[in-house]
């Protein structure tokens, strides 16, 4: 049995510039779903100034799920934005 995860923004990202489709495609081509998810989570967290509650709400996941992903990404060596 497989689980599907749907990520949807319940609110726009703060100061998120509009991106043309050709700016998004290079990130997607050749990247795994896990890599794309990690980039989405880290960029959303950065745009939310490290506020995990707000980032979780924007991503449509629980704070606990976001915390677990942050812990995983940190263990893998990613720089996780701190709360300002």
mmCIF file of the N, C-alpha and C atoms, coordinates in Angstrom:
data_MODEL
# 
_entry.id   MODEL 
# 
loop_
_atom_site.group_PDB 
_atom_site.id 
_atom_site.type_symbol 
_atom_site.label_atom_id 
_atom_site.label_alt_id 
_atom_site.label_comp_id 
_atom_site.label_asym_id 
_atom_site.label_entity_id 
_atom_site.label_seq_id 
_atom_site.pdbx_PDB_ins_code 
_atom_site.Cartn_x 
_atom_site.Cartn_y 
_atom_site.Cartn_z 
_atom_site.occupancy 
_atom_site.B_iso_or_equiv 
_atom_site.pdbx_formal_charge 
_atom_site.auth_seq_id 
_atom_site.auth_comp_id 
_atom_site.auth_asym_id 
_atom_site.auth_atom_id 
_atom_site.pdbx_PDB_model_num 
ATOM 1   N N  . UNK A 1 1  ? 0.848  -1.175 0.000   1.00 0.00 ? 1  UNK A N  1 
ATOM 2   C CA . UNK A 1 1  ? 0.000  0.000  0.000   1.00 0.00 ? 1  UNK A CA 1 
ATOM 3   C C  . UNK A 1 1  ? 0.891  1.235  0.000   1.00 0.00 ? 1  UNK A C  1 
ATOM 4   N N  . UNK A 1 2  ? 0.624  2.145  -0.877  1.00 0.00 ? 2  UNK A N  1 
ATOM 5   C CA . UNK A 1 2  ? 1.426  3.360  -0.933  1.00 0.00 ? 2  UNK A CA 1 
ATOM 6   C C  . UNK A 1 2  ? 0.642  4.527  -0.371  1.00 0.00 ? 2  UNK A C  1 
ATOM 7   N N  . UNK A 1 3  ? 1.392  5.476  0.149   1.00 0.00 ? 3  UNK A N  1 
ATOM 8   C CA . UNK A 1 3  ? 0.773  6.693  0.655   1.00 0.00 ? 3  UNK A CA 1 
ATOM 9   C C  . UNK A 1 3  ? 1.102  7.821  -0.293  1.00 0.00 ? 3  UNK A C  1 
ATOM 10  N N  . UNK A 1 4  ? 0.129  8.667  -0.539  1.00 0.00 ? 4  UNK A N  1 
ATOM 11  C CA . UNK A 1 4  ? 0.364  9.844  -1.350  1.00 0.00 ? 4  UNK A CA 1 
ATOM 12  C C  . UNK A 1 4  ? 0.414  11.044 -0.431  1.00 0.00 ? 4  UNK A C  1 
ATOM 13  N N  . UNK A 1 5  ? 1.355  11.911 -0.693  1.00 0.00 ? 5  UNK A N  1 
ATOM 14  C CA . UNK A 1 5  ? 1.447  13.141 0.067   1.00 0.00 ? 5  UNK A CA 1 
ATOM 15  C C  . UNK A 1 5  ? 1.127  14.292 -0.866  1.00 0.00 ? 5  UNK A C  1 
ATOM 16  N N  . UNK A 1 6  ? 0.166  15.079 -0.494  1.00 0.00 ? 6  UNK A N  1 
ATOM 17  C CA . UNK A 1 6  ? -0.202 16.248 -1.290  1.00 0.00 ? 6  UNK A CA 1 
ATOM 18  C C  . UNK A 1 6  ? 0.211  17.485 -0.518  1.00 0.00 ? 6  UNK A C  1 
ATOM 19  N N  . UNK A 1 7  ? 0.955  18.337 -1.171  1.00 0.00 ? 7  UNK A N  1 
ATOM 20  C CA . UNK A 1 7  ? 1.376  19.588 -0.559  1.00 0.00 ? 7  UNK A CA 1 
ATOM 21  C C  . UNK A 1 7  ? 0.648  20.700 -1.277  1.00 0.00 ? 7  UNK A C  1 
ATOM 22  N N  . UNK A 1 8  ? -0.063 21.511 -0.517  1.00 0.00 ? 8  UNK A N  1 
ATOM 23  C CA . UNK A 1 8  ? -0.729 22.647 -1.144  1.00 0.00 ? 8  UNK A CA 1 
ATOM 24  C C  . UNK A 1 8  ? -0.545 23.865 -0.250  1.00 0.00 ? 8  UNK A C  1 
ATOM 25  N N  . UNK A 1 9  ? -0.383 24.980 -0.858  1.00 0.00 ? 9  UNK A N  1 
ATOM 26  C CA . UNK A 1 9  ? -0.183 26.218 -0.109  1.00 0.00 ? 9  UNK A CA 1 
ATOM 27  C C  . UNK A 1 9  ? -1.543 26.744 0.310   1.00 0.00 ? 9  UNK A C  1 
ATOM 28  N N  . UNK A 1 10 ? -1.743 26.892 1.603   1.00 0.00 ? 10 UNK A N  1 
ATOM 29  C CA . UNK A 1 10 ? -3.001 27.437 2.080   1.00 0.00 ? 10 UNK A CA 1 
ATOM 30  C C  . UNK A 1 10 ? -2.950 28.955 2.123   1.00 0.00 ? 10 UNK A C  1 
ATOM 31  N N  . UNK A 1 11 ? -1.776 29.491 1.961   1.00 0.00 ? 11 UNK A N  1 
ATOM 32  C CA . UNK A 1 11 ? -1.619 30.940 1.882   1.00 0.00 ? 11 UNK A CA 1 
ATOM 33  C C  . UNK A 1 11 ? -0.377 31.224 1.049   1.00 0.00 ? 11 UNK A C  1 
ATOM 34  N N  . UNK A 1 12 ? -0.332 32.389 0.412   1.00 0.00 ? 12 UNK A N  1 
ATOM 35  C CA . UNK A 1 12 ? 0.843  32.685 -0.412  1.00 0.00 ? 12 UNK A CA 1 
ATOM 36  C C  . UNK A 1 12 ? 2.080  32.893 0.445   1.00 0.00 ? 12 UNK A C  1 
ATOM 37  N N  . UNK A 1 13 ? 3.222  32.603 -0.134  1.00 0.00 ? 13 UNK A N  1 
ATOM 38  C CA . UNK A 1 13 ? 4.477  32.843 0.565   1.00 0.00 ? 13 UNK A CA 1 
ATOM 39  C C  . UNK A 1 13 ? 4.708  34.338 0.681   1.00 0.00 ? 13 UNK A C  1 
ATOM 40  N N  . UNK A 1 14 ? 5.282  34.797 1.788   1.00 0.00 ? 14 UNK A N  1 
ATOM 41  C CA . UNK A 1 14 ? 5.556  36.224 1.919   1.00 0.00 ? 14 UNK A CA 1 
ATOM 42  C C  . UNK A 1 14 ? 6.596  36.658 0.900   1.00 0.00 ? 14 UNK A C  1 
ATOM 43  N N  . UNK A 1 15 ? 6.307  37.755 0.220   1.00 0.00 ? 15 UNK A N  1 
ATOM 44  C CA . UNK A 1 15 ? 7.228  38.329 -0.760  1.00 0.00 ? 15 UNK A CA 1 
ATOM 45  C C  . UNK A 1 15 ? 7.678  37.319 -1.809  1.00 0.00 ? 15 UNK A C  1 
ATOM 46  N N  . UNK A 1 16 ? 6.842  36.384 -2.146  1.00 0.00 ? 16 UNK A N  1 
ATOM 47  C CA . UNK A 1 16 ? 7.220  35.389 -3.147  1.00 0.00 ? 16 UNK A CA 1 
ATOM 48  C C  . UNK A 1 16 ? 7.105  36.006 -4.533  1.00 0.00 ? 16 UNK A C  1 
ATOM 49  N N  . UNK A 1 17 ? 8.230  36.108 -5.247  1.00 0.00 ? 17 UNK A N  1 
ATOM 50  C CA . UNK A 1 17 ? 8.156  36.673 -6.594  1.00 0.00 ? 17 UNK A CA 1 
ATOM 51  C C  . UNK A 1 17 ? 7.500  35.680 -7.544  1.00 0.00 ? 17 UNK A C  1 
ATOM 52  N N  . UNK A 1 18 ? 6.803  36.211 -8.533  1.00 0.00 ? 18 UNK A N  1 
ATOM 53  C CA . UNK A 1 18 ? 6.212  35.343 -9.547  1.00 0.00 ? 18 UNK A CA 1 
ATOM 54  C C  . UNK A 1 18 ? 7.346  34.740 -10.365 1.00 0.00 ? 18 UNK A C  1 
ATOM 55  N N  . UNK A 1 19 ? 7.258  33.458 -10.615 1.00 0.00 ? 19 UNK A N  1 
ATOM 56  C CA . UNK A 1 19 ? 8.301  32.784 -11.382 1.00 0.00 ? 19 UNK A CA 1 
ATOM 57  C C  . UNK A 1 19 ? 7.713  32.281 -12.689 1.00 0.00 ? 19 UNK A C  1 
ATOM 58  N N  . UNK A 1 20 ? 8.443  32.489 -13.742 1.00 0.00 ? 20 UNK A N  1 
ATOM 59  C CA . UNK A 1 20 ? 8.041  31.950 -15.035 1.00 0.00 ? 20 UNK A CA 1 
ATOM 60  C C  . UNK A 1 20 ? 8.267  30.445 -15.010 1.00 0.00 ? 20 UNK A C  1 
ATOM 61  N N  . UNK A 1 21 ? 7.465  29.685 -15.744 1.00 0.00 ? 21 UNK A N  1 
ATOM 62  C CA . UNK A 1 21 ? 7.636  28.228 -15.753 1.00 0.00 ? 21 UNK A CA 1 
ATOM 63  C C  . UNK A 1 21 ? 9.053  27.775 -16.085 1.00 0.00 ? 21 UNK A C  1 
ATOM 64  N N  . UNK A 1 22 ? 9.752  28.507 -16.951 1.00 0.00 ? 22 UNK A N  1 
ATOM 65  C CA . UNK A 1 22 ? 11.109 28.096 -17.313 1.00 0.00 ? 22 UNK A CA 1 
ATOM 66  C C  . UNK A 1 22 ? 12.101 28.272 -16.174 1.00 0.00 ? 22 UNK A C  1 
ATOM 67  N N  . UNK A 1 23 ? 11.747 29.003 -15.128 1.00 0.00 ? 23 UNK A N  1 
ATOM 68  C CA . UNK A 1 23 ? 12.615 29.135 -13.966 1.00 0.00 ? 23 UNK A CA 1 
ATOM 69  C C  . UNK A 1 23 ? 12.444 27.945 -13.023 1.00 0.00 ? 23 UNK A C  1 
ATOM 70  N N  . UNK A 1 24 ? 11.324 27.289 -13.091 1.00 0.00 ? 24 UNK A N  1 
ATOM 71  C CA . UNK A 1 24 ? 11.033 26.166 -12.210 1.00 0.00 ? 24 UNK A CA 1 
ATOM 72  C C  . UNK A 1 24 ? 11.522 24.854 -12.814 1.00 0.00 ? 24 UNK A C  1 
ATOM 73  N N  . UNK A 1 25 ? 11.401 24.689 -14.095 1.00 0.00 ? 25 UNK A N  1 
ATOM 74  C CA . UNK A 1 25 ? 11.720 23.435 -14.766 1.00 0.00 ? 25 UNK A CA 1 
ATOM 75  C C  . UNK A 1 25 ? 13.139 22.941 -14.492 1.00 0.00 ? 25 UNK A C  1 
ATOM 76  N N  . UNK A 1 26 ? 14.192 23.784 -14.540 1.00 0.00 ? 26 UNK A N  1 
ATOM 77  C CA . UNK A 1 26 ? 15.535 23.256 -14.287 1.00 0.00 ? 26 UNK A CA 1 
ATOM 78  C C  . UNK A 1 26 ? 15.661 22.565 -12.927 1.00 0.00 ? 26 UNK A C  1 
ATOM 79  N N  . UNK A 1 27 ? 14.948 23.032 -11.922 1.00 0.00 ? 27 UNK A N  1 
ATOM 80  C CA . UNK A 1 27 ? 14.979 22.396 -10.610 1.00 0.00 ? 27 UNK A CA 1 
ATOM 81  C C  . UNK A 1 27 ? 14.366 20.999 -10.686 1.00 0.00 ? 27 UNK A C  1 
ATOM 82  N N  . UNK A 1 28 ? 13.354 20.837 -11.493 1.00 0.00 ? 28 UNK A N  1 
ATOM 83  C CA . UNK A 1 28 ? 12.627 19.574 -11.551 1.00 0.00 ? 28 UNK A CA 1 
ATOM 84  C C  . UNK A 1 28 ? 13.322 18.508 -12.380 1.00 0.00 ? 28 UNK A C  1 
ATOM 85  N N  . UNK A 1 29 ? 13.923 18.898 -13.480 1.00 0.00 ? 29 UNK A N  1 
ATOM 86  C CA . UNK A 1 29 ? 14.532 17.921 -14.378 1.00 0.00 ? 29 UNK A CA 1 
ATOM 87  C C  . UNK A 1 29 ? 15.783 17.338 -13.738 1.00 0.00 ? 29 UNK A C  1 
ATOM 88  N N  . UNK A 1 30 ? 15.804 16.034 -13.633 1.00 0.00 ? 30 UNK A N  1 
ATOM 89  C CA . UNK A 1 30 ? 16.958 15.338 -13.082 1.00 0.00 ? 30 UNK A CA 1 
ATOM 90  C C  . UNK A 1 30 ? 16.983 15.243 -11.566 1.00 0.00 ? 30 UNK A C  1 
ATOM 91  N N  . UNK A 1 31 ? 16.011 15.844 -10.900 1.00 0.00 ? 31 UNK A N  1 
ATOM 92  C CA . UNK A 1 31 ? 15.954 15.797 -9.440  1.00 0.00 ? 31 UNK A CA 1 
ATOM 93  C C  . UNK A 1 31 ? 14.951 14.735 -9.001  1.00 0.00 ? 31 UNK A C  1 
ATOM 94  N N  . UNK A 1 32 ? 15.229 14.108 -7.867  1.00 0.00 ? 32 UNK A N  1 
ATOM 95  C CA . UNK A 1 32 ? 14.282 13.142 -7.317  1.00 0.00 ? 32 UNK A CA 1 
ATOM 96  C C  . UNK A 1 32 ? 13.159 13.890 -6.609  1.00 0.00 ? 32 UNK A C  1 
ATOM 97  N N  . UNK A 1 33 ? 12.071 13.198 -6.357  1.00 0.00 ? 33 UNK A N  1 
ATOM 98  C CA . UNK A 1 33 ? 10.959 13.796 -5.624  1.00 0.00 ? 33 UNK A CA 1 
ATOM 99  C C  . UNK A 1 33 ? 11.438 14.241 -4.241  1.00 0.00 ? 33 UNK A C  1 
ATOM 100 N N  . UNK A 1 34 ? 12.280 13.433 -3.609  1.00 0.00 ? 34 UNK A N  1 
ATOM 101 C CA . UNK A 1 34 ? 12.816 13.790 -2.294  1.00 0.00 ? 34 UNK A CA 1 
ATOM 102 C C  . UNK A 1 34 ? 13.633 15.068 -2.327  1.00 0.00 ? 34 UNK A C  1 
ATOM 103 N N  . UNK A 1 35 ? 14.434 15.239 -3.373  1.00 0.00 ? 35 UNK A N  1 
ATOM 104 C CA . UNK A 1 35 ? 15.242 16.456 -3.510  1.00 0.00 ? 35 UNK A CA 1 
ATOM 105 C C  . UNK A 1 35 ? 14.362 17.682 -3.738  1.00 0.00 ? 35 UNK A C  1 
ATOM 106 N N  . UNK A 1 36 ? 13.330 17.513 -4.541  1.00 0.00 ? 36 UNK A N  1 
ATOM 107 C CA . UNK A 1 36 ? 12.408 18.623 -4.801  1.00 0.00 ? 36 UNK A CA 1 
ATOM 108 C C  . UNK A 1 36 ? 11.654 18.983 -3.526  1.00 0.00 ? 36 UNK A C  1 
ATOM 109 N N  . UNK A 1 37 ? 11.201 17.970 -2.795  1.00 0.00 ? 37 UNK A N  1 
ATOM 110 C CA . UNK A 1 37 ? 10.489 18.215 -1.541  1.00 0.00 ? 37 UNK A CA 1 
ATOM 111 C C  . UNK A 1 37 ? 11.397 18.945 -0.555  1.00 0.00 ? 37 UNK A C  1 
ATOM 112 N N  . UNK A 1 38 ? 12.633 18.502 -0.435  1.00 0.00 ? 38 UNK A N  1 
ATOM 113 C CA . UNK A 1 38 ? 13.582 19.138 0.485   1.00 0.00 ? 38 UNK A CA 1 
ATOM 114 C C  . UNK A 1 38 ? 13.781 20.605 0.128   1.00 0.00 ? 38 UNK A C  1 
ATOM 115 N N  . UNK A 1 39 ? 13.958 20.892 -1.141  1.00 0.00 ? 39 UNK A N  1 
ATOM 116 C CA . UNK A 1 39 ? 14.152 22.275 -1.578  1.00 0.00 ? 39 UNK A CA 1 
ATOM 117 C C  . UNK A 1 39 ? 12.916 23.115 -1.291  1.00 0.00 ? 39 UNK A C  1 
ATOM 118 N N  . UNK A 1 40 ? 11.730 22.557 -1.541  1.00 0.00 ? 40 UNK A N  1 
ATOM 119 C CA . UNK A 1 40 ? 10.481 23.260 -1.265  1.00 0.00 ? 40 UNK A CA 1 
ATOM 120 C C  . UNK A 1 40 ? 10.350 23.571 0.222   1.00 0.00 ? 40 UNK A C  1 
ATOM 121 N N  . UNK A 1 41 ? 10.630 22.592 1.064   1.00 0.00 ? 41 UNK A N  1 
ATOM 122 C CA . UNK A 1 41 ? 10.530 22.784 2.512   1.00 0.00 ? 41 UNK A CA 1 
ATOM 123 C C  . UNK A 1 41 ? 11.523 23.844 2.984   1.00 0.00 ? 41 UNK A C  1 
ATOM 124 N N  . UNK A 1 42 ? 12.775 23.746 2.551   1.00 0.00 ? 42 UNK A N  1 
ATOM 125 C CA . UNK A 1 42 ? 13.797 24.688 3.009   1.00 0.00 ? 42 UNK A CA 1 
ATOM 126 C C  . UNK A 1 42 ? 13.535 26.101 2.503   1.00 0.00 ? 42 UNK A C  1 
ATOM 127 N N  . UNK A 1 43 ? 13.090 26.241 1.258   1.00 0.00 ? 43 UNK A N  1 
ATOM 128 C CA . UNK A 1 43 ? 12.799 27.576 0.733   1.00 0.00 ? 43 UNK A CA 1 
ATOM 129 C C  . UNK A 1 43 ? 11.578 28.182 1.414   1.00 0.00 ? 43 UNK A C  1 
ATOM 130 N N  . UNK A 1 44 ? 10.573 27.365 1.685   1.00 0.00 ? 44 UNK A N  1 
ATOM 131 C CA . UNK A 1 44 ? 9.391  27.861 2.386   1.00 0.00 ? 44 UNK A CA 1 
ATOM 132 C C  . UNK A 1 44 ? 9.764  28.298 3.788   1.00 0.00 ? 44 UNK A C  1 
ATOM 133 N N  . UNK A 1 45 ? 10.572 27.519 4.467   1.00 0.00 ? 45 UNK A N  1 
ATOM 134 C CA . UNK A 1 45 ? 11.025 27.874 5.807   1.00 0.00 ? 45 UNK A CA 1 
ATOM 135 C C  . UNK A 1 45 ? 11.805 29.186 5.782   1.00 0.00 ? 45 UNK A C  1 
ATOM 136 N N  . UNK A 1 46 ? 12.657 29.370 4.786   1.00 0.00 ? 46 UNK A N  1 
ATOM 137 C CA . UNK A 1 46 ? 13.420 30.614 4.660   1.00 0.00 ? 46 UNK A CA 1 
ATOM 138 C C  . UNK A 1 46 ? 12.488 31.798 4.418   1.00 0.00 ? 46 UNK A C  1 
ATOM 139 N N  . UNK A 1 47 ? 11.501 31.625 3.552   1.00 0.00 ? 47 UNK A N  1 
ATOM 140 C CA . UNK A 1 47 ? 10.560 32.716 3.253   1.00 0.00 ? 47 UNK A CA 1 
ATOM 141 C C  . UNK A 1 47 ? 9.685  33.059 4.451   1.00 0.00 ? 47 UNK A C  1 
ATOM 142 N N  . UNK A 1 48 ? 9.523  32.102 5.343   1.00 0.00 ? 48 UNK A N  1 
ATOM 143 C CA . UNK A 1 48 ? 8.741  32.334 6.566   1.00 0.00 ? 48 UNK A CA 1 
ATOM 144 C C  . UNK A 1 48 ? 9.653  32.744 7.719   1.00 0.00 ? 48 UNK A C  1 
ATOM 145 N N  . UNK A 1 49 ? 10.866 33.179 7.401   1.00 0.00 ? 49 UNK A N  1 
ATOM 146 C CA . UNK A 1 49 ? 11.846 33.626 8.400   1.00 0.00 ? 49 UNK A CA 1 
ATOM 147 C C  . UNK A 1 49 ? 12.086 32.590 9.487   1.00 0.00 ? 49 UNK A C  1 
ATOM 148 N N  . UNK A 1 50 ? 12.073 31.328 9.115   1.00 0.00 ? 50 UNK A N  1 
ATOM 149 C CA . UNK A 1 50 ? 12.352 30.260 10.060  1.00 0.00 ? 50 UNK A CA 1 
ATOM 150 C C  . UNK A 1 50 ? 11.182 29.893 10.959  1.00 0.00 ? 50 UNK A C  1 
ATOM 151 N N  . UNK A 1 51 ? 10.045 30.542 10.776  1.00 0.00 ? 51 UNK A N  1 
ATOM 152 C CA . UNK A 1 51 ? 8.873  30.265 11.607  1.00 0.00 ? 51 UNK A CA 1 
ATOM 153 C C  . UNK A 1 51 ? 8.253  28.936 11.166  1.00 0.00 ? 51 UNK A C  1 
ATOM 154 N N  . UNK A 1 52 ? 8.459  27.910 11.980  1.00 0.00 ? 52 UNK A N  1 
ATOM 155 C CA . UNK A 1 52 ? 8.030  26.556 11.619  1.00 0.00 ? 52 UNK A CA 1 
ATOM 156 C C  . UNK A 1 52 ? 6.517  26.408 11.570  1.00 0.00 ? 52 UNK A C  1 
ATOM 157 N N  . UNK A 1 53 ? 5.816  27.087 12.455  1.00 0.00 ? 53 UNK A N  1 
ATOM 158 C CA . UNK A 1 53 ? 4.356  27.006 12.463  1.00 0.00 ? 53 UNK A CA 1 
ATOM 159 C C  . UNK A 1 53 ? 3.793  27.572 11.169  1.00 0.00 ? 53 UNK A C  1 
ATOM 160 N N  . UNK A 1 54 ? 4.297  28.725 10.769  1.00 0.00 ? 54 UNK A N  1 
ATOM 161 C CA . UNK A 1 54 ? 3.816  29.358 9.534   1.00 0.00 ? 54 UNK A CA 1 
ATOM 162 C C  . UNK A 1 54 ? 4.216  28.530 8.313   1.00 0.00 ? 54 UNK A C  1 
ATOM 163 N N  . UNK A 1 55 ? 5.454  28.049 8.287   1.00 0.00 ? 55 UNK A N  1 
ATOM 164 C CA . UNK A 1 55 ? 5.921  27.240 7.155   1.00 0.00 ? 55 UNK A CA 1 
ATOM 165 C C  . UNK A 1 55 ? 5.082  25.971 7.028   1.00 0.00 ? 55 UNK A C  1 
ATOM 166 N N  . UNK A 1 56 ? 4.773  25.335 8.144   1.00 0.00 ? 56 UNK A N  1 
ATOM 167 C CA . UNK A 1 56 ? 3.948  24.121 8.111   1.00 0.00 ? 56 UNK A CA 1 
ATOM 168 C C  . UNK A 1 56 ? 2.568  24.432 7.547   1.00 0.00 ? 56 UNK A C  1 
ATOM 169 N N  . UNK A 1 57 ? 2.000  25.553 7.953   1.00 0.00 ? 57 UNK A N  1 
ATOM 170 C CA . UNK A 1 57 ? 0.680  25.949 7.460   1.00 0.00 ? 57 UNK A CA 1 
ATOM 171 C C  . UNK A 1 57 ? 0.726  26.203 5.947   1.00 0.00 ? 57 UNK A C  1 
ATOM 172 N N  . UNK A 1 58 ? 1.764  26.903 5.480   1.00 0.00 ? 58 UNK A N  1 
ATOM 173 C CA . UNK A 1 58 ? 1.908  27.181 4.046   1.00 0.00 ? 58 UNK A CA 1 
ATOM 174 C C  . UNK A 1 58 ? 2.056  25.884 3.259   1.00 0.00 ? 58 UNK A C  1 
ATOM 175 N N  . UNK A 1 59 ? 2.829  24.944 3.802   1.00 0.00 ? 59 UNK A N  1 
ATOM 176 C CA . UNK A 1 59 ? 3.070  23.667 3.124   1.00 0.00 ? 59 UNK A CA 1 
ATOM 177 C C  . UNK A 1 59 ? 1.900  22.693 3.237   1.00 0.00 ? 59 UNK A C  1 
ATOM 178 N N  . UNK A 1 60 ? 0.995  22.946 4.175   1.00 0.00 ? 60 UNK A N  1 
ATOM 179 C CA . UNK A 1 60 ? -0.142 22.051 4.363   1.00 0.00 ? 60 UNK A CA 1 
ATOM 180 C C  . UNK A 1 60 ? 0.211  20.780 5.105   1.00 0.00 ? 60 UNK A C  1 
ATOM 181 N N  . UNK A 1 61 ? 1.222  20.857 5.985   1.00 0.00 ? 61 UNK A N  1 
ATOM 182 C CA . UNK A 1 61 ? 1.628  19.710 6.800   1.00 0.00 ? 61 UNK A CA 1 
ATOM 183 C C  . UNK A 1 61 ? 1.575  20.107 8.266   1.00 0.00 ? 61 UNK A C  1 
ATOM 184 N N  . UNK A 1 62 ? 1.646  19.131 9.146   1.00 0.00 ? 62 UNK A N  1 
ATOM 185 C CA . UNK A 1 62 ? 1.655  19.436 10.572  1.00 0.00 ? 62 UNK A CA 1 
ATOM 186 C C  . UNK A 1 62 ? 3.032  19.958 10.982  1.00 0.00 ? 62 UNK A C  1 
ATOM 187 N N  . UNK A 1 63 ? 3.070  20.667 12.089  1.00 0.00 ? 63 UNK A N  1 
ATOM 188 C CA . UNK A 1 63 ? 4.345  21.157 12.615  1.00 0.00 ? 63 UNK A CA 1 
ATOM 189 C C  . UNK A 1 63 ? 5.240  19.968 12.943  1.00 0.00 ? 63 UNK A C  1 
ATOM 190 N N  . UNK A 1 64 ? 4.652  18.896 13.436  1.00 0.00 ? 64 UNK A N  1 
ATOM 191 C CA . UNK A 1 64 ? 5.436  17.700 13.757  1.00 0.00 ? 64 UNK A CA 1 
ATOM 192 C C  . UNK A 1 64 ? 6.094  17.113 12.503  1.00 0.00 ? 64 UNK A C  1 
ATOM 193 N N  . UNK A 1 65 ? 5.332  17.018 11.418  1.00 0.00 ? 65 UNK A N  1 
ATOM 194 C CA . UNK A 1 65 ? 5.893  16.519 10.159  1.00 0.00 ? 65 UNK A CA 1 
ATOM 195 C C  . UNK A 1 65 ? 7.029  17.414 9.695   1.00 0.00 ? 65 UNK A C  1 
ATOM 196 N N  . UNK A 1 66 ? 6.826  18.727 9.761   1.00 0.00 ? 66 UNK A N  1 
ATOM 197 C CA . UNK A 1 66 ? 7.875  19.662 9.353   1.00 0.00 ? 66 UNK A CA 1 
ATOM 198 C C  . UNK A 1 66 ? 9.102  19.504 10.239  1.00 0.00 ? 66 UNK A C  1 
ATOM 199 N N  . UNK A 1 67 ? 8.895  19.384 11.537  1.00 0.00 ? 67 UNK A N  1 
ATOM 200 C CA . UNK A 1 67 ? 10.017 19.208 12.468  1.00 0.00 ? 67 UNK A CA 1 
ATOM 201 C C  . UNK A 1 67 ? 10.803 17.938 12.129  1.00 0.00 ? 67 UNK A C  1 
ATOM 202 N N  . UNK A 1 68 ? 10.105 16.860 11.826  1.00 0.00 ? 68 UNK A N  1 
ATOM 203 C CA . UNK A 1 68 ? 10.783 15.611 11.461  1.00 0.00 ? 68 UNK A CA 1 
ATOM 204 C C  . UNK A 1 68 ? 11.583 15.762 10.172  1.00 0.00 ? 68 UNK A C  1 
ATOM 205 N N  . UNK A 1 69 ? 11.029 16.463 9.202   1.00 0.00 ? 69 UNK A N  1 
ATOM 206 C CA . UNK A 1 69 ? 11.745 16.689 7.945   1.00 0.00 ? 69 UNK A CA 1 
ATOM 207 C C  . UNK A 1 69 ? 12.978 17.557 8.184   1.00 0.00 ? 69 UNK A C  1 
ATOM 208 N N  . UNK A 1 70 ? 12.851 18.583 9.007   1.00 0.00 ? 70 UNK A N  1 
ATOM 209 C CA . UNK A 1 70 ? 13.985 19.457 9.323   1.00 0.00 ? 70 UNK A CA 1 
ATOM 210 C C  . UNK A 1 70 ? 15.082 18.654 10.013  1.00 0.00 ? 70 UNK A C  1 
ATOM 211 N N  . UNK A 1 71 ? 14.704 17.796 10.929  1.00 0.00 ? 71 UNK A N  1 
ATOM 212 C CA . UNK A 1 71 ? 15.681 16.952 11.620  1.00 0.00 ? 71 UNK A CA 1 
ATOM 213 C C  . UNK A 1 71 ? 16.419 16.060 10.616  1.00 0.00 ? 71 UNK A C  1 
ATOM 214 N N  . UNK A 1 72 ? 15.677 15.478 9.692   1.00 0.00 ? 72 UNK A N  1 
ATOM 215 C CA . UNK A 1 72 ? 16.267 14.621 8.657   1.00 0.00 ? 72 UNK A CA 1 
ATOM 216 C C  . UNK A 1 72 ? 17.216 15.428 7.774   1.00 0.00 ? 72 UNK A C  1 
ATOM 217 N N  . UNK A 1 73 ? 16.776 16.594 7.321   1.00 0.00 ? 73 UNK A N  1 
ATOM 218 C CA . UNK A 1 73 ? 17.606 17.404 6.433   1.00 0.00 ? 73 UNK A CA 1 
ATOM 219 C C  . UNK A 1 73 ? 18.864 17.885 7.144   1.00 0.00 ? 73 UNK A C  1 
ATOM 220 N N  . UNK A 1 74 ? 18.750 18.229 8.414   1.00 0.00 ? 74 UNK A N  1 
ATOM 221 C CA . UNK A 1 74 ? 19.923 18.652 9.189   1.00 0.00 ? 74 UNK A CA 1 
ATOM 222 C C  . UNK A 1 74 ? 20.926 17.515 9.303   1.00 0.00 ? 74 UNK A C  1 
ATOM 223 N N  . UNK A 1 75 ? 20.431 16.310 9.549   1.00 0.00 ? 75 UNK A N  1 
ATOM 224 C CA . UNK A 1 75 ? 21.305 15.139 9.656   1.00 0.00 ? 75 UNK A CA 1 
ATOM 225 C C  . UNK A 1 75 ? 22.017 14.860 8.336   1.00 0.00 ? 75 UNK A C  1 
ATOM 226 N N  . UNK A 1 76 ? 21.383 15.246 7.233   1.00 0.00 ? 76 UNK A N  1 
ATOM 227 C CA . UNK A 1 76 ? 21.980 15.058 5.909   1.00 0.00 ? 76 UNK A CA 1 
ATOM 228 C C  . UNK A 1 76 ? 22.919 16.201 5.536   1.00 0.00 ? 76 UNK A C  1 
ATOM 229 N N  . UNK A 1 77 ? 23.052 17.189 6.431   1.00 0.00 ? 77 UNK A N  1 
ATOM 230 C CA . UNK A 1 77 ? 23.988 18.288 6.202   1.00 0.00 ? 77 UNK A CA 1 
ATOM 231 C C  . UNK A 1 77 ? 23.400 19.551 5.613   1.00 0.00 ? 77 UNK A C  1 
ATOM 232 N N  . UNK A 1 78 ? 22.086 19.629 5.477   1.00 0.00 ? 78 UNK A N  1 
ATOM 233 C CA . UNK A 1 78 ? 21.462 20.836 4.921   1.00 0.00 ? 78 UNK A CA 1 
ATOM 234 C C  . UNK A 1 78 ? 21.488 21.963 5.946   1.00 0.00 ? 78 UNK A C  1 
ATOM 235 N N  . UNK A 1 79 ? 21.624 23.188 5.450   1.00 0.00 ? 79 UNK A N  1 
ATOM 236 C CA . UNK A 1 79 ? 21.530 24.362 6.316   1.00 0.00 ? 79 UNK A CA 1 
ATOM 237 C C  . UNK A 1 79 ? 20.056 24.720 6.438   1.00 0.00 ? 79 UNK A C  1 
ATOM 238 N N  . UNK A 1 80 ? 19.537 24.620 7.653   1.00 0.00 ? 80 UNK A N  1 
ATOM 239 C CA . UNK A 1 80 ? 18.127 24.886 7.902   1.00 0.00 ? 80 UNK A CA 1 
ATOM 240 C C  . UNK A 1 80 ? 17.990 26.307 8.430   1.00 0.00 ? 80 UNK A C  1 
ATOM 241 N N  . UNK A 1 81 ? 17.149 27.141 7.794   1.00 0.00 ? 81 UNK A N  1 
ATOM 242 C CA . UNK A 1 81 ? 16.967 28.518 8.256   1.00 0.00 ? 81 UNK A CA 1 
ATOM 243 C C  . UNK A 1 81 ? 16.474 28.559 9.702   1.00 0.00 ? 81 UNK A C  1 
ATOM 244 N N  . UNK A 1 82 ? 17.085 29.419 10.491  1.00 0.00 ? 82 UNK A N  1 
ATOM 245 C CA . UNK A 1 82 ? 16.699 29.585 11.895  1.00 0.00 ? 82 UNK A CA 1 
ATOM 246 C C  . UNK A 1 82 ? 15.601 30.635 11.997  1.00 0.00 ? 82 UNK A C  1 
ATOM 247 N N  . UNK A 1 83 ? 14.828 30.558 13.067  1.00 0.00 ? 83 UNK A N  1 
ATOM 248 C CA . UNK A 1 83 ? 13.749 31.525 13.308  1.00 0.00 ? 83 UNK A CA 1 
ATOM 249 C C  . UNK A 1 83 ? 14.360 32.869 13.666  1.00 0.00 ? 83 UNK A C  1 
ATOM 250 N N  . UNK A 1 84 ? 13.878 33.937 13.014  1.00 0.00 ? 84 UNK A N  1 
ATOM 251 C CA . UNK A 1 84 ? 14.374 35.300 13.292  1.00 0.00 ? 84 UNK A CA 1 
ATOM 252 C C  . UNK A 1 84 ? 13.434 36.032 14.188  1.00 0.00 ? 84 UNK A C  1 
# 
